Each structure stands twice: as structure tokens, then as C-alpha cells.
């Protein structure tokens, strides 16, 4: 029984790592597009702003599809 629980815990490790990475990327992107902290680089229309908005939107996609990632990540992690 303990072996099955440990295997399930190992399978949960894959999606949880992905969520922590996506959360860090969202926070970095929000800081990088804050004009108070970055200055003129963070004005809309600059390459800097556009790049970090793409990163932020991609990271939010991970959270918006959380259920799907668990459904896919559990079988991958348990194999």
C-alpha cells in the first residue's frame, strides 16, 4: 500500500513543478512590465513590453489549463 502512495506522490511531482515554474514566470513578467520599476522600457509598444507580455500570457495559460495538465501529467509521472 505504501508503495502505491509513494508512486502517486511521485506522479504528482510533475504537474506541481510546472505550476511553480509558471508562477515564477508570471511574477517576473509582471515586475518586468511595471513602469514604476523598469521605467521607459515597460511602456506599451516596446519590444521589452511585448516580450514579457507574451511570457506572462503563456504562463497564465498553464494555470488556465490546470485540470488538463493534471490529467496528462499523472499518467506520465506514474509510468
PyMOL Python script that loads the backbone (N, CA, C, O; Angstrom):
from pymol import cmd

cmd.read_pdbstr("""\
ATOM      1  N   UNK A   1       0.821  -1.201   0.000  1.00  0.00           N
ATOM      2  CA  UNK A   1       0.000   0.000   0.000  1.00  0.00           C
ATOM      3  C   UNK A   1       0.862   1.261   0.000  1.00  0.00           C
ATOM      4  O   UNK A   1       0.585   2.218  -0.723  1.00  0.00           O
ATOM      5  N   UNK A   2       1.910   1.245   0.823  1.00  0.00           N
ATOM      6  CA  UNK A   2       2.787   2.404   0.908  1.00  0.00           C
ATOM      7  C   UNK A   2       3.479   2.676  -0.434  1.00  0.00           C
ATOM      8  O   UNK A   2       3.732   3.825  -0.795  1.00  0.00           O
ATOM      9  N   UNK A   3       3.777   1.601  -1.159  1.00  0.00           N
ATOM     10  CA  UNK A   3       4.430   1.761  -2.463  1.00  0.00           C
ATOM     11  C   UNK A   3       3.512   2.479  -3.448  1.00  0.00           C
ATOM     12  O   UNK A   3       3.974   3.304  -4.237  1.00  0.00           O
ATOM     13  N   UNK A   4       2.221   2.173  -3.409  1.00  0.00           N
ATOM     14  CA  UNK A   4       1.268   2.832  -4.295  1.00  0.00           C
ATOM     15  C   UNK A   4       1.124   4.314  -3.954  1.00  0.00           C
ATOM     16  O   UNK A   4       1.017   5.152  -4.849  1.00  0.00           O
ATOM     17  N   UNK A   5       1.121   4.632  -2.678  1.00  0.00           N
ATOM     18  CA  UNK A   5       1.026   6.034  -2.255  1.00  0.00           C
ATOM     19  C   UNK A   5       2.270   6.802  -2.674  1.00  0.00           C
ATOM     20  O   UNK A   5       2.175   7.944  -3.124  1.00  0.00           O
ATOM     21  N   UNK A   6       3.440   6.179  -2.528  1.00  0.00           N
ATOM     22  CA  UNK A   6       4.681   6.836  -2.939  1.00  0.00           C
ATOM     23  C   UNK A   6       4.717   7.033  -4.454  1.00  0.00           C
ATOM     24  O   UNK A   6       5.203   8.054  -4.939  1.00  0.00           O
ATOM     25  N   UNK A   7       4.208   6.069  -5.185  1.00  0.00           N
ATOM     26  CA  UNK A   7       4.167   6.203  -6.649  1.00  0.00           C
ATOM     27  C   UNK A   7       3.240   7.346  -7.070  1.00  0.00           C
ATOM     28  O   UNK A   7       3.556   8.106  -7.985  1.00  0.00           O
ATOM     29  N   UNK A   8       2.088   7.459  -6.390  1.00  0.00           N
ATOM     30  CA  UNK A   8       1.166   8.562  -6.671  1.00  0.00           C
ATOM     31  C   UNK A   8       1.803   9.903  -6.334  1.00  0.00           C
ATOM     32  O   UNK A   8       1.649  10.869  -7.082  1.00  0.00           O
ATOM     33  N   UNK A   9       2.515   9.968  -5.217  1.00  0.00           N
ATOM     34  CA  UNK A   9       3.214  11.203  -4.840  1.00  0.00           C
ATOM     35  C   UNK A   9       4.260  11.597  -5.864  1.00  0.00           C
ATOM     36  O   UNK A   9       4.422  12.779  -6.169  1.00  0.00           O
ATOM     37  N   UNK A  10       4.963  10.624  -6.390  1.00  0.00           N
ATOM     38  CA  UNK A  10       5.941  10.902  -7.441  1.00  0.00           C
ATOM     39  C   UNK A  10       5.285  11.387  -8.725  1.00  0.00           C
ATOM     40  O   UNK A  10       5.835  12.232  -9.432  1.00  0.00           O
ATOM     41  N   UNK A  11       4.111  10.851  -9.022  1.00  0.00           N
ATOM     42  CA  UNK A  11       3.386  11.275 -10.221  1.00  0.00           C
ATOM     43  C   UNK A  11       2.862  12.703 -10.061  1.00  0.00           C
ATOM     44  O   UNK A  11       2.779  13.443 -11.042  1.00  0.00           O
ATOM     45  N   UNK A  12       2.515  13.091  -8.853  1.00  0.00           N
ATOM     46  CA  UNK A  12       2.023  14.462  -8.610  1.00  0.00           C
ATOM     47  C   UNK A  12       3.143  15.485  -8.716  1.00  0.00           C
ATOM     48  O   UNK A  12       2.885  16.676  -8.889  1.00  0.00           O
ATOM     49  N   UNK A  13       4.374  15.028  -8.615  1.00  0.00           N
ATOM     50  CA  UNK A  13       5.523  15.921  -8.631  1.00  0.00           C
ATOM     51  C   UNK A  13       5.651  16.654  -9.962  1.00  0.00           C
ATOM     52  O   UNK A  13       6.050  17.819  -9.981  1.00  0.00           O
ATOM     53  N   UNK A  14       5.324  16.002 -11.070  1.00  0.00           N
ATOM     54  CA  UNK A  14       5.466  16.607 -12.402  1.00  0.00           C
ATOM     55  C   UNK A  14       4.580  17.831 -12.591  1.00  0.00           C
ATOM     56  O   UNK A  14       5.102  18.886 -12.951  1.00  0.00           O
ATOM     57  N   UNK A  15       3.257  17.752 -12.369  1.00  0.00           N
ATOM     58  CA  UNK A  15       2.441  18.952 -12.562  1.00  0.00           C
ATOM     59  C   UNK A  15       2.738  20.047 -11.546  1.00  0.00           C
ATOM     60  O   UNK A  15       2.655  21.231 -11.872  1.00  0.00           O
ATOM     61  N   UNK A  16       3.078  19.671 -10.334  1.00  0.00           N
ATOM     62  CA  UNK A  16       3.351  20.682  -9.309  1.00  0.00           C
ATOM     63  C   UNK A  16       4.598  21.490  -9.662  1.00  0.00           C
ATOM     64  O   UNK A  16       4.627  22.702  -9.450  1.00  0.00           O
ATOM     65  N   UNK A  17       5.610  20.848 -10.188  1.00  0.00           N
ATOM     66  CA  UNK A  17       6.806  21.572 -10.626  1.00  0.00           C
ATOM     67  C   UNK A  17       6.474  22.550 -11.755  1.00  0.00           C
ATOM     68  O   UNK A  17       6.998  23.663 -11.792  1.00  0.00           O
ATOM     69  N   UNK A  18       5.621  22.136 -12.652  1.00  0.00           N
ATOM     70  CA  UNK A  18       5.224  23.004 -13.758  1.00  0.00           C
ATOM     71  C   UNK A  18       4.484  24.238 -13.238  1.00  0.00           C
ATOM     72  O   UNK A  18       4.691  25.342 -13.742  1.00  0.00           O
ATOM     73  N   UNK A  19       3.626  24.057 -12.236  1.00  0.00           N
ATOM     74  CA  UNK A  19       2.871  25.185 -11.690  1.00  0.00           C
ATOM     75  C   UNK A  19       3.778  26.165 -10.956  1.00  0.00           C
ATOM     76  O   UNK A  19       3.582  27.377 -11.050  1.00  0.00           O
ATOM     77  N   UNK A  20       4.754  25.663 -10.239  1.00  0.00           N
ATOM     78  CA  UNK A  20       5.655  26.575  -9.539  1.00  0.00           C
ATOM     79  C   UNK A  20       6.494  27.378 -10.536  1.00  0.00           C
ATOM     80  O   UNK A  20       6.721  28.571 -10.333  1.00  0.00           O
ATOM     81  N   UNK A  21       6.951  26.733 -11.606  1.00  0.00           N
ATOM     82  CA  UNK A  21       7.708  27.450 -12.623  1.00  0.00           C
ATOM     83  C   UNK A  21       6.844  28.511 -13.311  1.00  0.00           C
ATOM     84  O   UNK A  21       7.297  29.631 -13.546  1.00  0.00           O
ATOM     85  N   UNK A  22       5.609  28.153 -13.628  1.00  0.00           N
ATOM     86  CA  UNK A  22       4.703  29.113 -14.279  1.00  0.00           C
ATOM     87  C   UNK A  22       4.410  30.288 -13.350  1.00  0.00           C
ATOM     88  O   UNK A  22       4.325  31.428 -13.809  1.00  0.00           O
ATOM     89  N   UNK A  23       4.255  30.032 -12.064  1.00  0.00           N
ATOM     90  CA  UNK A  23       4.016  31.114 -11.107  1.00  0.00           C
ATOM     91  C   UNK A  23       5.191  32.067 -11.018  1.00  0.00           C
ATOM     92  O   UNK A  23       5.004  33.282 -10.941  1.00  0.00           O
ATOM     93  N   UNK A  24       6.395  31.530 -11.026  1.00  0.00           N
ATOM     94  CA  UNK A  24       7.588  32.381 -11.006  1.00  0.00           C
ATOM     95  C   UNK A  24       7.658  33.218 -12.275  1.00  0.00           C
ATOM     96  O   UNK A  24       8.002  34.399 -12.218  1.00  0.00           O
ATOM     97  N   UNK A  25       7.338  32.626 -13.409  1.00  0.00           N
ATOM     98  CA  UNK A  25       7.383  33.363 -14.672  1.00  0.00           C
ATOM     99  C   UNK A  25       6.327  34.464 -14.727  1.00  0.00           C
ATOM    100  O   UNK A  25       6.592  35.538 -15.266  1.00  0.00           O
ATOM    101  N   UNK A  26       5.135  34.219 -14.181  1.00  0.00           N
ATOM    102  CA  UNK A  26       4.104  35.259 -14.125  1.00  0.00           C
ATOM    103  C   UNK A  26       4.592  36.424 -13.280  1.00  0.00           C
ATOM    104  O   UNK A  26       4.433  37.582 -13.665  1.00  0.00           O
ATOM    105  N   UNK A  27       5.178  36.129 -12.145  1.00  0.00           N
ATOM    106  CA  UNK A  27       5.637  37.213 -11.264  1.00  0.00           C
ATOM    107  C   UNK A  27       6.777  38.007 -11.888  1.00  0.00           C
ATOM    108  O   UNK A  27       6.802  39.232 -11.774  1.00  0.00           O
ATOM    109  N   UNK A  28       7.712  37.345 -12.539  1.00  0.00           N
ATOM    110  CA  UNK A  28       8.808  38.057 -13.203  1.00  0.00           C
ATOM    111  C   UNK A  28       8.265  38.923 -14.336  1.00  0.00           C
ATOM    112  O   UNK A  28       8.707  40.059 -14.508  1.00  0.00           O
ATOM    113  N   UNK A  29       7.313  38.401 -15.109  1.00  0.00           N
ATOM    114  CA  UNK A  29       6.740  39.164 -16.215  1.00  0.00           C
ATOM    115  C   UNK A  29       5.986  40.388 -15.715  1.00  0.00           C
ATOM    116  O   UNK A  29       6.056  41.452 -16.331  1.00  0.00           O
ATOM    117  N   UNK A  30       5.265  40.251 -14.603  1.00  0.00           N
ATOM    118  CA  UNK A  30       4.537  41.394 -14.060  1.00  0.00           C
ATOM    119  C   UNK A  30       5.510  42.466 -13.577  1.00  0.00           C
ATOM    120  O   UNK A  30       5.285  43.657 -13.795  1.00  0.00           O
ATOM    121  N   UNK A  31       6.576  42.051 -12.931  1.00  0.00           N
ATOM    122  CA  UNK A  31       7.582  43.018 -12.478  1.00  0.00           C
ATOM    123  C   UNK A  31       8.266  43.675 -13.672  1.00  0.00           C
ATOM    124  O   UNK A  31       8.526  44.878 -13.650  1.00  0.00           O
ATOM    125  N   UNK A  32       8.561  42.899 -14.714  1.00  0.00           N
ATOM    126  CA  UNK A  32       9.272  43.433 -15.879  1.00  0.00           C
ATOM    127  C   UNK A  32       8.417  44.392 -16.697  1.00  0.00           C
ATOM    128  O   UNK A  32       8.962  45.194 -17.456  1.00  0.00           O
ATOM    129  N   UNK A  33       7.097  44.334 -16.566  1.00  0.00           N
ATOM    130  CA  UNK A  33       6.233  45.255 -17.316  1.00  0.00           C
ATOM    131  C   UNK A  33       5.685  46.374 -16.437  1.00  0.00           C
ATOM    132  O   UNK A  33       4.774  47.094 -16.846  1.00  0.00           O
ATOM    133  N   UNK A  34       6.223  46.523 -15.256  1.00  0.00           N
ATOM    134  CA  UNK A  34       5.805  47.586 -14.349  1.00  0.00           C
ATOM    135  C   UNK A  34       6.635  48.837 -14.626  1.00  0.00           C
ATOM    136  O   UNK A  34       7.842  48.828 -14.383  1.00  0.00           O
ATOM    137  N   UNK A  35       6.026  49.913 -15.126  1.00  0.00           N
ATOM    138  CA  UNK A  35       6.803  51.106 -15.480  1.00  0.00           C
ATOM    139  C   UNK A  35       7.414  51.803 -14.272  1.00  0.00           C
ATOM    140  O   UNK A  35       8.383  52.545 -14.431  1.00  0.00           O
ATOM    141  N   UNK A  36       6.889  51.594 -13.083  1.00  0.00           N
ATOM    142  CA  UNK A  36       7.476  52.204 -11.893  1.00  0.00           C
ATOM    143  C   UNK A  36       8.835  51.584 -11.589  1.00  0.00           C
ATOM    144  O   UNK A  36       9.746  52.280 -11.142  1.00  0.00           O
ATOM    145  N   UNK A  37       8.977  50.301 -11.822  1.00  0.00           N
ATOM    146  CA  UNK A  37      10.227  49.612 -11.518  1.00  0.00           C
ATOM    147  C   UNK A  37      11.220  49.625 -12.674  1.00  0.00           C
ATOM    148  O   UNK A  37      12.424  49.753 -12.450  1.00  0.00           O
ATOM    149  N   UNK A  38      10.737  49.495 -13.896  1.00  0.00           N
ATOM    150  CA  UNK A  38      11.620  49.355 -15.049  1.00  0.00           C
ATOM    151  C   UNK A  38      11.803  50.662 -15.807  1.00  0.00           C
ATOM    152  O   UNK A  38      12.821  50.847 -16.474  1.00  0.00           O
ATOM    153  N   UNK A  39      10.853  51.559 -15.718  1.00  0.00           N
ATOM    154  CA  UNK A  39      10.950  52.844 -16.398  1.00  0.00           C
ATOM    155  C   UNK A  39      10.380  52.800 -17.804  1.00  0.00           C
ATOM    156  O   UNK A  39       9.351  52.174 -18.056  1.00  0.00           O
ATOM    157  N   UNK A  40      11.065  53.474 -18.712  1.00  0.00           N
ATOM    158  CA  UNK A  40      10.565  53.616 -20.081  1.00  0.00           C
ATOM    159  C   UNK A  40      10.567  52.308 -20.877  1.00  0.00           C
ATOM    160  O   UNK A  40       9.883  52.204 -21.895  1.00  0.00           O
ATOM    161  N   UNK A  41      11.323  51.319 -20.426  1.00  0.00           N
ATOM    162  CA  UNK A  41      11.301  50.022 -21.115  1.00  0.00           C
ATOM    163  C   UNK A  41       9.924  49.381 -21.070  1.00  0.00           C
ATOM    164  O   UNK A  41       9.548  48.642 -21.980  1.00  0.00           O
ATOM    165  N   UNK A  42       9.177  49.660 -20.020  1.00  0.00           N
ATOM    166  CA  UNK A  42       7.893  48.990 -19.800  1.00  0.00           C
ATOM    167  C   UNK A  42       6.707  49.719 -20.414  1.00  0.00           C
ATOM    168  O   UNK A  42       5.560  49.422 -20.081  1.00  0.00           O
ATOM    169  N   UNK A  43       6.967  50.660 -21.298  1.00  0.00           N
ATOM    170  CA  UNK A  43       5.851  51.327 -21.976  1.00  0.00           C
ATOM    171  C   UNK A  43       5.288  50.400 -23.043  1.00  0.00           C
ATOM    172  O   UNK A  43       6.027  49.653 -23.685  1.00  0.00           O
ATOM    173  N   UNK A  44       3.966  50.456 -23.227  1.00  0.00           N
ATOM    174  CA  UNK A  44       3.328  49.616 -24.240  1.00  0.00           C
ATOM    175  C   UNK A  44       3.886  49.927 -25.621  1.00  0.00           C
ATOM    176  O   UNK A  44       4.105  51.085 -25.975  1.00  0.00           O
ATOM    177  N   UNK A  45       4.110  48.869 -26.390  1.00  0.00           N
ATOM    178  CA  UNK A  45       4.609  49.025 -27.752  1.00  0.00           C
ATOM    179  C   UNK A  45       6.098  48.756 -27.890  1.00  0.00           C
ATOM    180  O   UNK A  45       6.577  48.571 -29.009  1.00  0.00           O
ATOM    181  N   UNK A  46       6.845  48.727 -26.796  1.00  0.00           N
ATOM    182  CA  UNK A  46       8.279  48.425 -26.891  1.00  0.00           C
ATOM    183  C   UNK A  46       8.480  46.918 -27.016  1.00  0.00           C
ATOM    184  O   UNK A  46       7.611  46.129 -26.645  1.00  0.00           O
ATOM    185  N   UNK A  47       9.623  46.539 -27.537  1.00  0.00           N
ATOM    186  CA  UNK A  47       9.943  45.119 -27.682  1.00  0.00           C
ATOM    187  C   UNK A  47       9.996  44.453 -26.309  1.00  0.00           C
ATOM    188  O   UNK A  47       9.525  43.329 -26.139  1.00  0.00           O
ATOM    189  N   UNK A  48      10.574  45.154 -25.332  1.00  0.00           N
ATOM    190  CA  UNK A  48      10.657  44.645 -23.961  1.00  0.00           C
ATOM    191  C   UNK A  48       9.258  44.309 -23.433  1.00  0.00           C
ATOM    192  O   UNK A  48       9.032  43.214 -22.918  1.00  0.00           O
ATOM    193  N   UNK A  49       8.349  45.229 -23.560  1.00  0.00           N
ATOM    194  CA  UNK A  49       6.981  45.051 -23.060  1.00  0.00           C
ATOM    195  C   UNK A  49       6.283  43.903 -23.784  1.00  0.00           C
ATOM    196  O   UNK A  49       5.642  43.063 -23.154  1.00  0.00           O
ATOM    197  N   UNK A  50       6.410  43.872 -25.104  1.00  0.00           N
ATOM    198  CA  UNK A  50       5.751  42.821 -25.892  1.00  0.00           C
ATOM    199  C   UNK A  50       6.287  41.433 -25.538  1.00  0.00           C
ATOM    200  O   UNK A  50       5.523  40.473 -25.437  1.00  0.00           O
ATOM    201  N   UNK A  51       7.607  41.333 -25.351  1.00  0.00           N
ATOM    202  CA  UNK A  51       8.204  40.048 -24.984  1.00  0.00           C
ATOM    203  C   UNK A  51       7.667  39.554 -23.649  1.00  0.00           C
ATOM    204  O   UNK A  51       7.276  38.393 -23.533  1.00  0.00           O
ATOM    205  N   UNK A  52       7.643  40.414 -22.647  1.00  0.00           N
ATOM    206  CA  UNK A  52       7.204  39.995 -21.317  1.00  0.00           C
ATOM    207  C   UNK A  52       5.705  39.754 -21.265  1.00  0.00           C
ATOM    208  O   UNK A  52       5.247  38.949 -20.454  1.00  0.00           O
ATOM    209  N   UNK A  53       4.931  40.423 -22.102  1.00  0.00           N
ATOM    210  CA  UNK A  53       3.502  40.139 -22.159  1.00  0.00           C
ATOM    211  C   UNK A  53       3.251  38.752 -22.759  1.00  0.00           C
ATOM    212  O   UNK A  53       2.336  38.049 -22.330  1.00  0.00           O
ATOM    213  N   UNK A  54       4.047  38.363 -23.737  1.00  0.00           N
ATOM    214  CA  UNK A  54       3.931  37.021 -24.312  1.00  0.00           C
ATOM    215  C   UNK A  54       4.280  35.966 -23.263  1.00  0.00           C
ATOM    216  O   UNK A  54       3.595  34.950 -23.143  1.00  0.00           O
ATOM    217  N   UNK A  55       5.352  36.215 -22.502  1.00  0.00           N
ATOM    218  CA  UNK A  55       5.746  35.289 -21.437  1.00  0.00           C
ATOM    219  C   UNK A  55       4.645  35.202 -20.386  1.00  0.00           C
ATOM    220  O   UNK A  55       4.309  34.110 -19.927  1.00  0.00           O
ATOM    221  N   UNK A  56       4.082  36.345 -20.004  1.00  0.00           N
ATOM    222  CA  UNK A  56       3.021  36.359 -18.997  1.00  0.00           C
ATOM    223  C   UNK A  56       1.777  35.603 -19.479  1.00  0.00           C
ATOM    224  O   UNK A  56       1.203  34.805 -18.737  1.00  0.00           O
ATOM    225  N   UNK A  57       1.370  35.858 -20.714  1.00  0.00           N
ATOM    226  CA  UNK A  57       0.188  35.165 -21.247  1.00  0.00           C
ATOM    227  C   UNK A  57       0.416  33.656 -21.356  1.00  0.00           C
ATOM    228  O   UNK A  57      -0.491  32.867 -21.092  1.00  0.00           O
ATOM    229  N   UNK A  58       1.622  33.262 -21.745  1.00  0.00           N
ATOM    230  CA  UNK A  58       1.936  31.838 -21.801  1.00  0.00           C
ATOM    231  C   UNK A  58       1.914  31.185 -20.434  1.00  0.00           C
ATOM    232  O   UNK A  58       1.469  30.047 -20.288  1.00  0.00           O
ATOM    233  N   UNK A  59       2.393  31.904 -19.437  1.00  0.00           N
ATOM    234  CA  UNK A  59       2.388  31.367 -18.078  1.00  0.00           C
ATOM    235  C   UNK A  59       0.970  31.267 -17.528  1.00  0.00           C
ATOM    236  O   UNK A  59       0.639  30.306 -16.833  1.00  0.00           O
ATOM    237  N   UNK A  60       0.138  32.248 -17.833  1.00  0.00           N
ATOM    238  CA  UNK A  60      -1.259  32.172 -17.389  1.00  0.00           C
ATOM    239  C   UNK A  60      -1.996  31.024 -18.073  1.00  0.00           C
ATOM    240  O   UNK A  60      -2.951  30.482 -17.518  1.00  0.00           O
ATOM    241  N   UNK A  61      -1.558  30.655 -19.268  1.00  0.00           N
ATOM    242  CA  UNK A  61      -2.171  29.529 -19.968  1.00  0.00           C
ATOM    243  C   UNK A  61      -2.011  28.238 -19.173  1.00  0.00           C
ATOM    244  O   UNK A  61      -2.908  27.395 -19.152  1.00  0.00           O
ATOM    245  N   UNK A  62      -0.859  28.092 -18.518  1.00  0.00           N
ATOM    246  CA  UNK A  62      -0.642  26.911 -17.681  1.00  0.00           C
ATOM    247  C   UNK A  62      -1.684  26.857 -16.573  1.00  0.00           C
ATOM    248  O   UNK A  62      -2.244  25.792 -16.313  1.00  0.00           O
ATOM    249  N   UNK A  63      -1.955  27.973 -15.919  1.00  0.00           N
ATOM    250  CA  UNK A  63      -2.925  27.981 -14.831  1.00  0.00           C
ATOM    251  C   UNK A  63      -4.359  27.824 -15.344  1.00  0.00           C
ATOM    252  O   UNK A  63      -5.197  27.227 -14.668  1.00  0.00           O
ATOM    253  N   UNK A  64      -4.636  28.348 -16.516  1.00  0.00           N
ATOM    254  CA  UNK A  64      -5.985  28.215 -17.075  1.00  0.00           C
ATOM    255  C   UNK A  64      -6.306  26.784 -17.495  1.00  0.00           C
ATOM    256  O   UNK A  64      -7.475  26.407 -17.580  1.00  0.00           O
ATOM    257  N   UNK A  65      -5.280  25.993 -17.754  1.00  0.00           N
ATOM    258  CA  UNK A  65      -5.468  24.603 -18.170  1.00  0.00           C
ATOM    259  C   UNK A  65      -4.977  23.625 -17.102  1.00  0.00           C
ATOM    260  O   UNK A  65      -4.476  22.546 -17.419  1.00  0.00           O
ATOM    261  N   UNK A  66      -5.123  24.007 -15.855  1.00  0.00           N
ATOM    262  CA  UNK A  66      -4.595  23.216 -14.748  1.00  0.00           C
ATOM    263  C   UNK A  66      -5.160  21.788 -14.719  1.00  0.00           C
ATOM    264  O   UNK A  66      -4.413  20.833 -14.505  1.00  0.00           O
ATOM    265  N   UNK A  67      -6.450  21.644 -14.929  1.00  0.00           N
ATOM    266  CA  UNK A  67      -7.062  20.318 -14.880  1.00  0.00           C
ATOM    267  C   UNK A  67      -6.492  19.405 -15.957  1.00  0.00           C
ATOM    268  O   UNK A  67      -6.189  18.240 -15.702  1.00  0.00           O
ATOM    269  N   UNK A  68      -6.351  19.942 -17.151  1.00  0.00           N
ATOM    270  CA  UNK A  68      -5.818  19.159 -18.261  1.00  0.00           C
ATOM    271  C   UNK A  68      -4.378  18.732 -17.983  1.00  0.00           C
ATOM    272  O   UNK A  68      -3.991  17.609 -18.303  1.00  0.00           O
ATOM    273  N   UNK A  69      -3.593  19.614 -17.395  1.00  0.00           N
ATOM    274  CA  UNK A  69      -2.206  19.280 -17.098  1.00  0.00           C
ATOM    275  C   UNK A  69      -2.105  18.188 -16.030  1.00  0.00           C
ATOM    276  O   UNK A  69      -1.199  17.357 -16.080  1.00  0.00           O
ATOM    277  N   UNK A  70      -3.026  18.184 -15.068  1.00  0.00           N
ATOM    278  CA  UNK A  70      -3.027  17.093 -14.088  1.00  0.00           C
ATOM    279  C   UNK A  70      -3.416  15.774 -14.759  1.00  0.00           C
ATOM    280  O   UNK A  70      -2.833  14.731 -14.463  1.00  0.00           O
ATOM    281  N   UNK A  71      -4.391  15.818 -15.653  1.00  0.00           N
ATOM    282  CA  UNK A  71      -4.832  14.593 -16.331  1.00  0.00           C
ATOM    283  C   UNK A  71      -3.719  14.026 -17.188  1.00  0.00           C
ATOM    284  O   UNK A  71      -3.572  12.808 -17.285  1.00  0.00           O
ATOM    285  N   UNK A  72      -2.940  14.883 -17.807  1.00  0.00           N
ATOM    286  CA  UNK A  72      -1.837  14.415 -18.656  1.00  0.00           C
ATOM    287  C   UNK A  72      -0.605  14.094 -17.818  1.00  0.00           C
ATOM    288  O   UNK A  72       0.091  13.118 -18.097  1.00  0.00           O
ATOM    289  N   UNK A  73      -0.323  14.908 -16.788  1.00  0.00           N
ATOM    290  CA  UNK A  73       0.896  14.748 -16.005  1.00  0.00           C
ATOM    291  C   UNK A  73       0.899  13.522 -15.107  1.00  0.00           C
ATOM    292  O   UNK A  73       1.955  12.930 -14.883  1.00  0.00           O
ATOM    293  N   UNK A  74      -0.255  13.130 -14.589  1.00  0.00           N
ATOM    294  CA  UNK A  74      -0.290  11.966 -13.694  1.00  0.00           C
ATOM    295  C   UNK A  74       0.098  10.665 -14.388  1.00  0.00           C
ATOM    296  O   UNK A  74       0.911   9.913 -13.850  1.00  0.00           O
ATOM    297  N   UNK A  75      -0.456  10.372 -15.566  1.00  0.00           N
ATOM    298  CA  UNK A  75      -0.017   9.128 -16.227  1.00  0.00           C
ATOM    299  C   UNK A  75       1.453   9.171 -16.660  1.00  0.00           C
ATOM    300  O   UNK A  75       2.146   8.154 -16.622  1.00  0.00           O
ATOM    301  N   UNK A  76       1.918  10.342 -17.068  1.00  0.00           N
ATOM    302  CA  UNK A  76       3.318  10.455 -17.478  1.00  0.00           C
ATOM    303  C   UNK A  76       4.225  10.233 -16.270  1.00  0.00           C
ATOM    304  O   UNK A  76       5.232   9.531 -16.361  1.00  0.00           O
ATOM    305  N   UNK A  77       3.864  10.833 -15.144  1.00  0.00           N
ATOM    306  CA  UNK A  77       4.683  10.685 -13.947  1.00  0.00           C
ATOM    307  C   UNK A  77       4.625   9.308 -13.330  1.00  0.00           C
ATOM    308  O   UNK A  77       5.574   8.897 -12.662  1.00  0.00           O
ATOM    309  N   UNK A  78       3.546   8.585 -13.529  1.00  0.00           N
ATOM    310  CA  UNK A  78       3.418   7.267 -12.921  1.00  0.00           C
ATOM    311  C   UNK A  78       3.989   6.148 -13.791  1.00  0.00           C
ATOM    312  O   UNK A  78       4.076   5.005 -13.343  1.00  0.00           O
ATOM    313  N   UNK A  79       4.371   6.457 -15.006  1.00  0.00           N
ATOM    314  CA  UNK A  79       4.918   5.402 -15.875  1.00  0.00           C
ATOM    315  C   UNK A  79       6.400   5.221 -15.689  1.00  0.00           C
ATOM    316  O   UNK A  79       7.005   4.374 -16.347  1.00  0.00           O
TER     317      UNK A  79
END
""", "prot")
cmd.dss("prot")
cmd.show_as("cartoon", "prot")
cmd.util.cbc("prot")
cmd.orient("prot")
